[in-house]
């Protein structure tokens, strides 16, 4: 019985990685910064909350990284793996900690915990991409000095509002999908584990 449960969990983790990739790629809203807003952050948050920090982080990171590779954003793939994995880890850890701390019995309290965990995790995502884009801008300039760094900060800052919108949409979609997914007994058990 335990082996069957582990198999279900691993298959679910693989499916969540695939869903993260597809959700990132299926609807892309281009931004002026040559990036795009997508629905994948909802799956990143769900990975962390449903699968827990370790497996959720791996599923979110791998799925999101493959979306970058398949979409022609290979330069972002390593950073995406780390940023999205850590976003899922943060969401999973915070949600589970808040869940246990408040002994959630009301759905409204669970939603507040989800919003808090999602907001902090998505804040990390925004900062992570901001820093990585500074790194790419400085690298592309060929020299590290105060001028290239300032230019990198300026150009990277233009992406912040779009990443905030993406994170906000991810939290909203997670609020919609989590109650539906919790109706599956295994998923409910993994969340409460």
C-alpha positions as CSV (number, residue, x, y, z in Angstrom):
1,X,0.0,0.0,0.0
2,X,2.8,2.4,0.9
3,X,4.6,1.7,-2.4
4,X,1.4,2.4,-4.3
5,X,1.1,5.8,-2.4
6,X,4.7,6.7,-3.2
7,X,4.1,5.8,-6.9
8,X,1.0,8.0,-7.0
9,X,3.0,10.9,-5.4
10,X,5.9,10.6,-7.8
11,X,3.6,10.4,-10.8
12,X,1.7,13.4,-9.5
13,X,5.0,15.3,-9.1
14,X,5.9,14.5,-12.7
15,X,2.5,15.6,-13.9
16,X,2.7,18.8,-12.0
17,X,6.1,19.5,-13.6
18,X,4.5,18.9,-17.0
19,X,1.5,21.1,-16.1
20,X,3.9,23.9,-15.0
21,X,5.6,23.8,-18.4
22,X,2.3,23.8,-20.3
23,X,0.7,26.5,-18.2
24,X,3.7,28.7,-18.8
25,X,3.7,28.1,-22.5
26,X,0.0,27.9,-23.4
27,X,-1.0,31.6,-22.8
28,X,1.8,34.1,-23.3
29,X,1.2,37.8,-23.1
30,X,4.2,39.5,-24.5
31,X,5.7,42.4,-22.5
32,X,7.7,45.4,-23.8
33,X,10.7,43.9,-22.0
34,X,10.8,41.0,-24.4
35,X,9.5,38.6,-21.8
36,X,5.9,37.4,-21.3
37,X,3.3,37.1,-18.6
38,X,2.0,33.6,-18.2
39,X,-0.2,31.4,-16.0
40,X,2.6,29.1,-14.9
41,X,3.1,30.8,-11.5
42,X,-0.2,29.3,-10.3
43,X,1.2,25.8,-10.9
44,X,4.5,26.8,-9.2
45,X,2.5,27.7,-6.1
46,X,0.4,24.6,-6.3
47,X,3.5,22.4,-6.7
48,X,4.9,23.8,-3.4
49,X,1.6,23.6,-1.5
50,X,0.5,20.2,-2.7
51,X,3.8,18.3,-3.0
52,X,5.6,20.1,-0.2
53,X,8.8,22.1,-0.4
54,X,11.2,19.5,-1.8
55,X,9.2,17.6,-4.5
56,X,7.2,20.7,-5.2
57,X,10.3,22.8,-5.7
58,X,11.8,20.2,-8.1
59,X,8.5,19.9,-10.0
60,X,8.1,23.7,-10.3
61,X,11.7,24.3,-11.2
62,X,11.9,21.6,-13.8
63,X,8.6,22.4,-15.5
64,X,9.3,26.1,-15.6
65,X,12.8,25.5,-16.9
66,X,11.6,23.4,-19.7
67,X,9.1,26.1,-20.7
68,X,12.0,28.5,-21.1
69,X,14.0,26.0,-23.1
70,X,11.0,25.2,-25.4
71,X,10.1,28.8,-25.8
72,X,13.5,30.1,-26.9
73,X,14.5,31.7,-23.6
74,X,17.4,29.4,-22.9
75,X,19.4,32.2,-21.3
76,X,16.8,32.3,-18.5
77,X,16.5,28.5,-18.0
78,X,19.1,28.1,-15.2
79,X,17.7,31.1,-13.3
80,X,14.2,30.0,-13.9
81,X,14.9,26.6,-12.5
82,X,16.4,28.1,-9.3
83,X,13.9,31.0,-8.9
84,X,10.7,28.9,-9.6
85,X,12.0,26.0,-7.4
86,X,12.6,28.4,-4.5
87,X,9.3,30.1,-5.1
88,X,7.5,26.7,-4.7
89,X,9.7,25.9,-1.7
90,X,8.8,29.2,0.0
91,X,5.1,28.8,-0.8
92,X,5.0,25.2,0.4
93,X,6.9,25.9,3.7
94,X,5.0,29.1,4.5
95,X,1.6,27.6,3.7
96,X,2.3,24.4,5.8
97,X,3.7,26.4,8.7
98,X,0.8,28.8,8.7
99,X,-1.7,25.9,8.3
100,X,-0.3,24.2,11.3
101,X,0.1,27.3,13.4
102,X,-3.5,28.5,13.0
103,X,-5.0,24.9,13.1
104,X,-7.1,25.9,10.1
105,X,-10.7,24.8,10.3
106,X,-12.3,27.6,8.3
107,X,-11.8,27.9,4.6
108,X,-11.5,31.7,4.9
109,X,-8.5,31.3,7.2
110,X,-6.9,28.8,4.7
111,X,-7.3,31.4,1.9
112,X,-5.6,34.0,4.1
113,X,-2.7,31.6,4.6
114,X,-2.6,30.9,0.9
115,X,-2.5,34.6,0.0
116,X,0.2,35.3,2.6
117,X,2.4,32.4,1.5
118,X,1.8,33.2,-2.2
119,X,2.5,36.9,-1.8
120,X,5.9,36.2,-0.1
121,X,6.8,33.5,-2.6
122,X,5.9,35.7,-5.6
123,X,7.8,38.6,-4.1
124,X,10.9,36.4,-4.1
125,X,10.2,35.6,-7.7
126,X,10.1,39.3,-8.7
127,X,13.3,40.0,-6.8
128,X,15.0,36.9,-8.3
129,X,14.3,37.8,-11.9
130,X,15.2,41.5,-11.2
131,X,18.6,40.4,-9.9
132,X,19.2,37.9,-12.7
133,X,18.3,40.5,-15.4
134,X,20.8,42.9,-13.9
135,X,23.4,40.1,-14.1
136,X,22.5,39.5,-17.8
137,X,22.7,43.2,-18.6
138,X,26.1,43.6,-17.0
139,X,27.3,40.4,-18.7
140,X,26.1,41.6,-22.1
141,X,27.9,44.9,-21.6
142,X,31.2,43.1,-21.3
143,X,32.4,45.1,-18.3
144,X,31.4,45.5,-14.7
145,X,31.5,49.0,-13.5
146,X,29.1,51.5,-11.9
147,X,27.8,52.6,-15.3
148,X,26.9,49.1,-16.6
149,X,25.5,48.2,-13.2
150,X,23.3,51.3,-13.1
151,X,22.2,50.6,-16.7
152,X,21.4,47.0,-15.7
153,X,19.3,48.1,-12.8
154,X,17.4,50.6,-14.9
155,X,16.6,48.1,-17.6
156,X,15.8,45.3,-15.2
157,X,13.4,47.5,-13.2
158,X,11.1,47.8,-16.2
159,X,10.2,44.1,-15.8
160,X,9.1,44.4,-12.2
161,X,5.5,45.5,-12.8
162,X,5.0,42.7,-15.3
163,X,6.4,40.1,-12.9
164,X,4.1,41.5,-10.1
165,X,1.1,41.1,-12.4
166,X,2.2,37.5,-13.2
167,X,2.5,36.7,-9.5
168,X,-0.8,38.3,-8.6
169,X,-2.6,36.3,-11.4
170,X,-0.8,33.1,-10.1
171,X,-2.2,33.7,-6.6
172,X,-5.7,34.3,-7.9
173,X,-5.7,31.1,-10.0
174,X,-4.3,29.1,-7.1
175,X,-7.1,30.4,-4.9
176,X,-9.5,29.0,-7.5
177,X,-7.8,25.7,-8.2
178,X,-6.7,24.6,-4.7
179,X,-10.3,24.0,-3.4
180,X,-11.1,21.9,-6.4
181,X,-7.9,19.9,-6.1
182,X,-8.4,19.3,-2.4
183,X,-11.5,17.2,-3.3
184,X,-9.1,14.5,-4.4
185,X,-8.3,12.5,-1.2
186,X,-4.6,11.9,-1.9
187,X,-4.1,15.6,-2.6
188,X,-5.9,16.6,0.6
189,X,-3.7,14.2,2.5
190,X,-0.5,15.5,1.0
191,X,-1.4,19.1,1.8
192,X,-2.2,18.2,5.4
193,X,0.9,16.0,5.8
